[in-house]
Amino acid sequence: QVQLVESGGGLVQPGGSLRLSCAASGSIFRINDMRWYRQAPGKQRELVAAITYSGATNYAASVKDRFAISRDNAKKTMYLQMNSLKPEDTATYYCNADTIRGTYWGQGTQVTVSS
């Protein structure tokens, strides 16, 4: 079994920054693609950013140039550096990971951007 645990969420003022982490544990040989999703109340879950094992990245248009996804394969951890946060970034953020055993989700971490 694989467990994903997100951390780093919280309340931040508009224009502020947060760094999310997603730590994987369990029977993992290798984690392939990893992703951050978010879901705001009353909205569908949306893909925010993705990163391959080798470090290739892509971003949703709404966060490009403000967010940066990265990973440390040795630590089996993924990060999301979020800068210039806006109220519309308020959501629960989930990490997602592909392994040979299947695709796994974390439990989510809340990010609230408000003055």
HELIX and SHEET records of a PDB file:
HELIX    1   1 PRO A   87  ASP A   89  5                                   3    
SHEET    1   A 4 VAL A   2  SER A   7  0                                        
SHEET    2   A 4 LEU A  18  GLY A  26 -1                                        
SHEET    3   A 4 THR A  77  MET A  82 -1                                        
SHEET    4   A 4 PHE A  67  ASP A  72 -1                                        
SHEET    1   B 6 GLY A  10  VAL A  12  0                                        
SHEET    2   B 6 THR A 109  VAL A 113  1                                        
SHEET    3   B 6 ALA A  91  THR A  99 -1                                        
SHEET    4   B 6 ILE A  31  GLN A  39 -1                                        
SHEET    5   B 6 GLU A  46  ILE A  51 -1                                        
SHEET    6   B 6 THR A  57  TYR A  59 -1                                        
SHEET    1   C 4 GLY A  10  VAL A  12  0                                        
SHEET    2   C 4 THR A 109  VAL A 113  1                                        
SHEET    3   C 4 ALA A  91  THR A  99 -1                                        
SHEET    4   C 4 GLY A 102  TRP A 105 -1                                        
END                                                                             
